[in-house]
């Protein structure tokens, strides 16, 4: 990696170097390698990153097609059913938001 220092302006060259290192992912790599990461932890981290990327891509596709951003949530129905249980505290008899 090469950075050109113009007019003895070291501060500007240093900023350019930091920006290049950031784009290349050197800082992220250094952070990951500070401590040993078990193979199972690495797989879990990579799997979570892949899921995040897929969800982000799906959001972008839905926005491009002007569809709702997310499908109906399964978890919303589950929490709704839990709220109807007699032991669950209700909010002043408010109707279900589902």
DODOMI-746468 format. One record per atom (N, C-alpha, C): residue number from 1; atom name; z, x, y. Coordinates in steps of 0.001 Angstrom, whole numbers, padded with zeros to 6 digits. Atoms other than C-alpha are relative to their C-alpha. Layout:
BEGIN
NODE num atomo       w       u       v
NODE NUM    CA       Z       X       Y
...
END
This chain:
BEGIN
NODE num atomo       w       u       v
NODE   1     N  000000  000849 -001156
NODE   1    CA  000000  000000  000000
NODE   1     C  000000  000905  001231
NODE   2     N  000159 -000859 -001167
NODE   2    CA -000963  001413  003351
NODE   2     C  000144 -000834  001266
NODE   3     N -000200  000643 -001297
NODE   3    CA  000175  000436  006851
NODE   3     C -000372  001017  001070
NODE   4     N  000430 -000885 -001079
NODE   4    CA -001426  001917  009951
NODE   4     C  000923 -000187  001197
NODE   5     N -000860  000024 -001183
NODE   5    CA  000887  002810  012857
NODE   5     C -000891  000258  001199
NODE   6     N  000850 -000127 -001186
NODE   6    CA -000919  002209  016138
NODE   6     C  000857  000272  001222
NODE   7     N -000673 -000353 -001252
NODE   7    CA  000221  003773  019410
NODE   7     C  001488  000282 -000200
NODE   8     N -001385 -000339  000327
NODE   8    CA  003439  005045  017797
NODE   8     C  000927 -001229  000009
NODE   9     N -000781  001232  000032
NODE   9    CA  004596  001438  017478
NODE   9     C  000496 -000221 -001434
NODE  10     N -000546  000037  001353
NODE  10    CA  006779  001806  014389
NODE  10     C  000563 -001389 -000318
NODE  11     N -000570  001322  000244
NODE  11    CA  008471 -001588  014820
NODE  11     C -001066 -000982 -000481
NODE  12     N  001083  000897  000393
NODE  12    CA  005172 -003433  014581
NODE  12     C -000501  000358 -001406
NODE  13     N  000435 -000424  001324
NODE  13    CA  004146 -001367  011553
NODE  13     C  001012 -000408 -001065
NODE  14     N -001042  000401  000942
NODE  14    CA  007475 -002094  009879
NODE  14     C -000063 -001503 -000280
NODE  15     N  000153  001446  000192
NODE  15    CA  007019 -005839  010444
NODE  15     C -001196 -000296 -000893
NODE  16     N  001196  000201  000818
NODE  16    CA  003539 -005630  008948
NODE  16     C  000272  000372 -001461
NODE  17     N -000354 -000420  001354
NODE  17    CA  004917 -003749  005926
NODE  17     C  000862 -001059 -000687
NODE  18     N -000869  001021  000578
NODE  18    CA  007642 -006343  005370
NODE  18     C -000792 -001252 -000357
NODE  19     N  000809  001183  000264
NODE  19    CA  005099 -009143  005590
NODE  19     C -000865  000200 -001247
NODE  20     N  000806 -000286  001185
NODE  20    CA  002851 -007446  003022
NODE  20     C  000844 -000016 -001267
NODE  21     N -000898 -000008  001159
NODE  21    CA  005788 -006866  000667
NODE  21     C  000392 -001423 -000378
NODE  22     N -000365  001396  000249
NODE  22    CA  006784 -010520  001032
NODE  22     C -001143 -000727 -000695
NODE  23     N  001160  000663  000595
NODE  23    CA  003257 -011733  000226
NODE  23     C -000247  000459 -001429
NODE  24     N  000225 -000546  001337
NODE  24    CA  003020 -009459 -002800
NODE  24     C  001080 -000425 -000989
NODE  25     N -001074  000436  000883
NODE  25    CA  006301 -010830 -004184
NODE  25     C  000930  001119 -000424
NODE  26     N -000848 -001141  000352
NODE  26    CA  008085 -007465 -004218
NODE  26     C  001474 -000358  000163
NODE  27     N -001393  000360 -000232
NODE  27    CA  011291 -008911 -002757
NODE  27     C  000511 -000920 -001109
NODE  28     N -000396  000917  001069
NODE  28    CA  011368 -011700 -005342
NODE  28     C  000224  000771 -001299
NODE  29     N -000117 -000817  001208
NODE  29    CA  010814 -009172 -008135
NODE  29     C  001276  000852  000032
NODE  30     N -001216 -000805 -000126
NODE  30    CA  013611 -006938 -006826
NODE  30     C  001243 -000859 -000227
NODE  31     N -001137  000891  000156
NODE  31    CA  015977 -009886 -006668
NODE  31     C  000199 -000364 -001468
NODE  32     N -000102  000361  001419
NODE  32    CA  015180 -010876 -010261
NODE  32     C  000480  001168 -000849
NODE  33     N -000332 -001167  000813
NODE  33    CA  015672 -007339 -011549
NODE  33     C  001344  000638  000355
NODE  34     N -001316 -000555 -000344
NODE  34    CA  019069 -006731 -009933
NODE  34     C  000947 -000072 -001184
NODE  35     N -000860  000194  001158
NODE  35    CA  020761 -008073 -013055
NODE  35     C -000876 -000307 -001200
NODE  36     N  000719  000308  001222
NODE  36    CA  019712 -008420 -016659
NODE  36     C -000098 -001508 -000162
NODE  37     N  000221  001422  000234
NODE  37    CA  018223 -011798 -017450
NODE  37     C -000332 -000196 -001474
NODE  38     N  000224  000244  001415
NODE  38    CA  018477 -013043 -021009
NODE  38     C -001360 -000679 -000187
NODE  39     N  001299  000637  000245
NODE  39    CA  015167 -014106 -022571
NODE  39     C  000055 -001522  000080
NODE  40     N -000112  001466 -000067
NODE  40    CA  016425 -017691 -022889
NODE  40     C  000102 -000466  001452
NODE  41     N -000102  000349 -001416
NODE  41    CA  017337 -017741 -019181
NODE  41     C -001350  000150  000688
NODE  42     N  001322 -000229 -000587
NODE  42    CA  013932 -016335 -018302
NODE  42     C -000946 -001154 -000350
NODE  43     N  000847  001123  000420
NODE  43    CA  012177 -019029 -020354
NODE  43     C  000370 -001266  000764
NODE  44     N -000444  001202 -000713
NODE  44    CA  014284 -021741 -018731
NODE  44     C -000435  000048  001460
NODE  45     N  000414 -000148 -001410
NODE  45    CA  013559 -020390 -015243
NODE  45     C -001497 -000221  000148
NODE  46     N  001456  000145 -000072
NODE  46    CA  009835 -020153 -015930
NODE  46     C -000428 -001435 -000283
NODE  47     N  000314  001396  000315
NODE  47    CA  009779 -023640 -017472
NODE  47     C  000288 -000885  001209
NODE  48     N -000348  000789 -001180
NODE  48    CA  011543 -025077 -014419
NODE  48     C -001014  000227  001120
NODE  49     N  001004 -000304 -001029
NODE  49    CA  009087 -023305 -012120
NODE  49     C -001322 -000703 -000311
NODE  50     N  001236  000675  000389
NODE  50    CA  006155 -024722 -014097
NODE  50     C  000091 -001493  000276
NODE  51     N -000197  001431 -000276
NODE  51    CA  007599 -028232 -013799
NODE  51     C -000100 -000261  001497
NODE  52     N  000080  000161 -001459
NODE  52    CA  008048 -027776 -010031
NODE  52     C -001442  000081  000475
NODE  53     N  001406 -000131 -000402
NODE  53    CA  004447 -026587 -009690
NODE  53     C -000802 -001238 -000377
NODE  54     N  000733  001186  000453
NODE  54    CA  003130 -029533 -011730
NODE  54     C  000325 -001208  000874
NODE  55     N -000381  001126 -000857
NODE  55    CA  005115 -032051 -009673
NODE  55     C -000592  000123  001387
NODE  56     N  000573 -000226 -001330
NODE  56    CA  003944 -030483 -006432
NODE  56     C -001491 -000310 -000007
NODE  57     N  001432  000266  000113
NODE  57    CA  000326 -030601 -007598
NODE  57     C -000263 -001499 -000107
NODE  58     N  000159  001441  000138
NODE  58    CA  000724 -034248 -008624
NODE  58     C  000230 -000703  001332
NODE  59     N -000224  000587 -001329
NODE  59    CA  002179 -035091 -005188
NODE  59     C -001210  000202  000897
NODE  60     N  001182 -000275 -000831
NODE  60    CA -000783 -033405 -003505
NODE  60     C -001165 -000884 -000414
NODE  61     N  001094  000860  000488
NODE  61    CA -003234 -035337 -005715
NODE  61     C  000212 -001447  000431
NODE  62     N -000291  001375 -000390
NODE  62    CA -001489 -038629 -004995
NODE  62     C -000216 -000192  001499
NODE  63     N  000224  000108 -001446
NODE  63    CA -001535 -037957 -001250
NODE  63     C -001496 -000029  000304
NODE  64     N  001434 -000046 -000238
NODE  64    CA -005236 -037122 -001423
NODE  64     C -000650 -001337 -000348
NODE  65     N  000550  001291  000402
NODE  65    CA -005908 -040438 -003203
NODE  65     C  000731 -001164  000662
NODE  66     N -000782  000995 -000728
NODE  66    CA -003425 -042296 -000944
NODE  66     C  000718 -000970 -000938
NODE  67     N -000793  000785  000939
NODE  67    CA -001337 -043514 -003883
NODE  67     C  001475  000163  000339
NODE  68     N -001442 -000215 -000215
NODE  68    CA  002442 -043971 -003900
NODE  68     C  000393  001391 -000475
NODE  69     N -000354 -001384  000301
NODE  69    CA  004143 -040583 -003989
NODE  69     C  000635  000181 -001360
NODE  70     N -000610 -000178  001308
NODE  70    CA  006149 -041191 -007136
NODE  70     C -000022 -001314 -000756
NODE  71     N -000031  001230  000793
NODE  71    CA  006021 -043668 -010004
NODE  71     C  001412 -000579  000019
NODE  72     N -001343  000591  000014
NODE  72    CA  008935 -046101 -010393
NODE  72     C  000951  000841 -000832
NODE  73     N -000973 -000867  000649
NODE  73    CA  012035 -044221 -011383
NODE  73     C  000708 -000711 -001133
NODE  74     N -000757  000524  001131
NODE  74    CA  013590 -044798 -014768
NODE  74     C  001484  000048  000334
NODE  75     N -001403 -000168 -000324
NODE  75    CA  016889 -043552 -013379
NODE  75     C  000499 -001102  000922
NODE  76     N -000408  001092 -000870
NODE  76    CA  016930 -046283 -010742
NODE  76     C  000406 -001218 -000803
NODE  77     N -000326  001146  000850
NODE  77    CA  016925 -048954 -013452
NODE  77     C  001316  000233 -000724
NODE  78     N -001238 -000311  000713
NODE  78    CA  019717 -047193 -015314
NODE  78     C  001193 -000156  000935
NODE  79     N -001122  000119 -000928
NODE  79    CA  021941 -046948 -012247
NODE  79     C  000195 -001450  000417
NODE  80     N -000104  001408 -000341
NODE  80    CA  021155 -050578 -011431
NODE  80     C  000804 -000725 -001074
NODE  81     N -000728  000640  001094
NODE  81    CA  022375 -051696 -014865
NODE  81     C  001470  000402  000032
NODE  82     N -001380 -000452 -000062
NODE  82    CA  025483 -049580 -014425
NODE  82     C  000747 -000693  001129
NODE  83     N -000649  000647 -001139
NODE  83    CA  026197 -051193 -011073
NODE  83     C  000392 -001438 -000327
NODE  84     N -000294  001383  000360
NODE  84    CA  026192 -054659 -012722
NODE  84     C  001179 -000113 -000957
NODE  85     N -001144  000046  000895
NODE  85    CA  028986 -053695 -015091
NODE  85     C  001239 -000431  000776
NODE  86     N -001183  000475 -000724
NODE  86    CA  032302 -055365 -014226
NODE  86     C  000935  001120  000437
NODE  87     N -000910 -001085 -000371
NODE  87    CA  034156 -052035 -014135
NODE  87     C -000520  000827  001166
NODE  88     N  000585 -000772 -001090
NODE  88    CA  031758 -050555 -011576
NODE  88     C  000314 -000669  001336
NODE  89     N -000282  000591 -001310
NODE  89    CA  032747 -051033 -007933
NODE  89     C -001293 -000483  000656
NODE  90     N  001196  000519 -000666
NODE  90    CA  030283 -053241 -006072
NODE  90     C  000164  000140  001501
NODE  91     N -000010 -000162 -001454
NODE  91    CA  029337 -052939 -002435
NODE  91     C -000136 -001386  000622
NODE  92     N -000066  001308 -000663
NODE  92    CA  030357 -056315 -000957
NODE  92     C -001030 -000968 -000556
NODE  93     N  000927  000936  000646
NODE  93    CA  028209 -058211 -003473
NODE  93     C -001432  000208  000412
NODE  94     N  001363 -000284 -000428
NODE  94    CA  025057 -056512 -002270
NODE  94     C -000958 -000162 -001170
NODE  95     N  000957  000170  001078
NODE  95    CA  021948 -057418 -004267
NODE  95     C -000516  001355 -000483
NODE  96     N  000525 -001213  000603
NODE  96    CA  020387 -054863 -006545
NODE  96     C -001202  000505  000793
NODE  97     N  001098 -000584 -000787
NODE  97    CA  017968 -052471 -004779
NODE  97     C -001234  000249 -000855
NODE  98     N  001145 -000283  000889
NODE  98    CA  015657 -052237 -007821
NODE  98     C -001128 -000900  000324
END
